[in-house]
Amino acid sequence: SKPRLLWLILLWMEIHPLSIPNPAPLLRNNQPIYG
C-alpha cells in the first residue's frame, strides 16, 4: 500500500472538491431505493 499516495488524493479532494463529481445526487435520482 502507498499511504502517501492516499494522502495526496485526500489532499487533492480537499483542495479541489468540485473537480470530482459527487455520485450521491445521481444515485438518489436514478435509484430511489438507495435513497
Rosetta blueprint (number, residue, H / E / L):
1 S L
2 K L
3 P H
4 R H
5 L H
6 L H
7 W H
8 L H
9 I H
10 L H
11 L H
12 W H
13 M H
14 E H
15 I H
16 H L
17 P H
18 L H
19 S H
20 I L
21 P L
22 N L
23 P L
24 A H
25 P H
26 L H
27 L H
28 R H
29 N H
30 N H
31 Q L
32 P H
33 I H
34 Y H
35 G L
